Amino acid sequence: MNPVKPTNSKWAEIKEHGLLGRQIEPLFRPLFSQKNSKWFALLGLAILGIPLYWGFTYSGPYRYLAELELKCFGFYEAKLTAFLVMLGLLFGLLGIAVIVKLLFRGAERPASETQPSPLGRPTMAPAATPTPAVRVVEGWLRACQRAALYAAPLLVFGVGAYFYYAGTQEGDLQQLNAVDFETGKVQTRILYAEVRGYLTGAFVTRNDYRYMEMTSRRDAIGPARLVVGINDYEIRKYVHREADGAVTVRGVADKGLPGDVRYTFGKNGVAVAGAVWVVHAGRDPSWDRQMGLLIMALGVALAGLVFGWESYRKRKGAAAQAVRSSA
């Protein structure tokens, strides 16, 4: 008969629950309860949506990280930057939740939870069985997946709504000069215009899309306030030269020069103003409206697939539960 070797209870606990499993699980377990699942899904939507908004508008922590990457490496990776912002937001919110839980630990329950036995005998409460840390992590991952599943159609639909709304605000074609943008005469946020001016020769190319500085005079000095954005292969199609050397470009003009393009202009010795207009050559309001409707339709179709899959999964789970109950 082989002697039974004594087991190391501490090592067995670590194997089952992780190094800090017993201490960490009680803090996070309430977050993944059925009662808080809807709130956690909304929190997941915020964690996904806010960084994407910051990246789309080039603002907030996204802009800070992007400019830090540009300063250190000379370029920045958009997807990696958005992922880092999401991680920072997630761990920041979880850290706040843990701190609040630690500060108010014990205050959410009455001092005595046990009730006297009807026979007057002391009752022994059953020992609590802690949920393994792996299950907590799995619950967190499922909640994140569910949040991402519901967030994707909303985000796609939101992008389409943005394009469609922009197309409705661009108005009719206007005849403008570069000086109108330099002097601040243009007050609307976005417009459809044919702009006349002079190209200085300074440009930045980003993924086959060229940004060229435009001024009101050949010898103009000062920071760039107007830039023409155009595909490298369509310059001859949309940039029309005149006899005096000026050019006319027709397209949608809005404020907002990408951060890496701004940085590259400055690195090449071209000063850039705080607010820069970009005339996107070849783009018109009908294109924005059509693109917006197409993207919104894609978002609706994606939402239908998500809800259809959820309905199928619930029916399948109910059928499996019924089979187990009958057995």
N, C-alpha and C positions, 0 to 999 in steps of 0.2 A: 504493500500500500504506500503510495507516494505521499509524502507530507504536503499539506497545503501551504503554499508560500503566502506569507502575509502581504497584502496589497497596500500600496501607498495611497491612502485616502486622498491626500492633497493632489497627488499626480492624477488620480482618477477624476477628481473634480475639475482640474484644469483641462483634461482631455475632453470632458463632456461639455463644459461651459466656457472654456477659454480662460486666459490668464486673469481677466477682470470680469468674467461672465456674470457671477453672482452679484457683483457690485453695480455693473452697468445695466443689466437687464431690467431691474425694477424701475430705472429711470426712463427707459425707452419703451417699455411694454405698453404703457397707457397711450402712447402716440399711435400705436397700430391696432388699437381696439376697434371693434365694429362701430362704436359710437363716434369715434373721431375719424373714420375713414373718409367721409365726404370733405371734412375740413382739410385733411391731409392731401386729398386730391387737388383741392383748390390751391393749397400751398405749393404743390408740385407744378401746377400751371403757372403760378407766379414765378417760380424758380426757372422755368423754361422760357417764359415769355419776356420777363424783364431784361435778361441779358441779350435776347434777340432784338428787342427794341433799342437797347443801348448800341448794339452793333449796327443796326440799320440806320440810326441817326448819328452814329459816331459820337457818343456822349457818355458821361458817367465813368465808372471804373473801366469800361471797355476802352475808352479813349486813353485813359491814363496808362493802361497796360500796353496798348498798341504803340503809343509814343515812347514808352520805355523800351520796347523791343526795337523800335526804329533807331533810338539813340544808341543802343548797345550793339545791334546787329546790322542796321541799315535797311531792314525790312521787317514786316510782321506777318504772322500767319493768322488769318481771320478765324478759321475754325478752332485752332488751338486757343486763341485769345478768348473766344466766346465760351469754350469749355472751361477754361480757368476761372472765368467770371462766375459761371454756374456753380463750380465747385466751391468757390469762396462764399457765394451767397448761401449755398446749402449748408456748409459747415458753420457759417456764422449764425444762421437761424437755429441749427441744432445745438450749438454752443449756448445760445441764449436760453433755449428750452431747458437744457441741463442745469444751467445756473439757477433759473427760476425754480426748477424742481428741487434742487438742493436747498435753496433758501427757504422754501415753504414746505419742506418735507415733514410730514406728520400733521401739518395744519389742516389738511383736507379731510381727515378722518376724526371721528370722536375719540375721546380718550379710552373708552371701553367699548369694544365691539362684541364681547361675549355676553350672552344673556344667561341668567341662572337657569339651571335645569328644573323642570317641573317637580322632580322628586327631591330637590334640595341637594342633590349630589353634584360635586364639581365635575364638569365635563372637560374632556381633553380635546382641544382643537386639533384637527388633523394637520399634520405637517405640510407646509406649502411645498409644492413641487415646482421649482423654478423652471421656466422655459429655457431650453438650451440657447446659447447665444446664436447658434446657426439659424434657429427658427426666427429669431429677431431680425437677423440680417436678411433672411429670405422674405420676411414680411415687408421690410423696407424696400427691397428690390421689387417686389410685386406692386407695392404702392407707387413706386417711381415709374414702373412700366405702365401702370394704369393711367397715371397722370400724363405720361408722354403720349399714350394712345388717344386720350381725349384732347390733348393740346394740339396735336398735329393738324386735325381739320380746322380748329379755330384759328391757328396761325396762318394756314394757307388761305382761309377765307378772309382773314384780316388784311393780308397782303393784297389780295384781289380788290377788296373794298378800298384800300388806299389808292391803288392805281385808278380805279373807276372814279373816285371822288376827285383825284387830281385832274382827270380828263374833263370833268364837269366844271372845274374852276379855271381852266386855262384860257377860256374865252376865244374871241375871234382874232384873226391875224392882225398884228400891229406892226407898223413901220417905225423902227427905232434906230438910234445911233449908239455907238459905244459910250459917248459922253453922257447919255441918259442914265446909264448904270453907274458911271463914275461920279456923277454929281448927286446921286440919290433921288433922281426924279422918279424912278420906278419904285412904287410902293407896294405893289401886290406881291404875294409870296411866290406865285408861279404864273407864267403867261406864255402865250404862243406868239412868236414875233419873228420878223425878218430883221436882222441886225447888221448894220454896216460899220466897218471899222478897219483897222490895220493890224495885221499879224506881226508880232515882233520877232518871230523866229524861235522864241523860247518855247519848248514843249516838253512834255513828259508822256511816255507811253506805258500803259498798264494793261496787260493782257489784250493786246491788239487794239486798244482803245486809246486814242491820242488826245491829250489836253494841251491846247495851244493858247498862249496869252494873246488877247486882243485889246488894243488901245484906241483912243479917239484920234491920235496924231502919230505920225511916224517917229517924232522925237520926244514922245511923252516919257516923263519920268515919274517915279513914285511906285508904290506897291501895286501889284496886279489886283484888279477888282473884277475883271471879266475874263472868262476862259471859254474857249470853244471846245466842246467834247465831240469827237467823231471817230468812227471806225477807220482804221488805217487804210482799208481797201475802198473807202467811199469818199475820200477827200475830193477827188475830181468831180464826183457826182453832186456833192452838196455845197462845196466852197466855190463861189463864183467870183472871179477876179474882174475888176473894172480897169478902165484906162489909166486912172491916176494911181494905181497900185493898191487901192482899197479892195476889200472883199465883202461880200454879203453872204450871210448864213441864215437859213430858215430852220427853226426848230423850237422846242420847248425850253424855256429858260427858268431855272430855279436856283435858289441859294443852297450851297453845300458842296464844298470841294472835299473829296476823300482825304483823310488824314495822311496817308502815305504819299499821295500826290503833292499835297502841301509841303510835306517834309522834303520831298525830292526837289521841288522848286527852290526851296530855301537852301538846300545843300548845293545847288548849282548856281547860287548867287542871285536868284530872282526873289525879291521881297514880295510877300503875299499879304494882302489886307486881311483884317479879321473876318469880314463878310465878303465872300466871293460868289459872283453869279456864274453859272455854267450854262451855256447854250448847247443843248444836245441836238446836233444837226440831224435832220431827217425824221425827227420824232414829232408827232402831231397829236392833237386831242383825241381824234378818232382811234388812233393806235392805242392810247392809254385806256380808253373806255372799253375797247374790244378785249385788250389784254386783261383788264380788270374783271370783266364778265367771265372770261375763260378760266381765270384762276379761281374766282368764286365758285363757278360750277365744279371745278376740280375739288374744292374744299367740301362742297355739299356731297359730292359722290364719295369722297373719303369718309365723311361723317356717316353716310349710309352704310358703308362697309363696316365701320367700327361698331355701330349699333346692331347691325345684322349679326356680326360675329359675337357680340356680347349676348344677344338674345339666344343664339344657337348654343353658346356655352352654358347659359343658365338652364335652358331646357334639357341639355344633356346631363347637367349636374342633378337636376330634379329627377330625371328618369333613373339615374344611378342610385340616388337616395331612396327612391321608391322600391327598387329591386333589393337593396340592402335591408329595408324595413320589412318587406315580405319574407325575406329569407330568415 
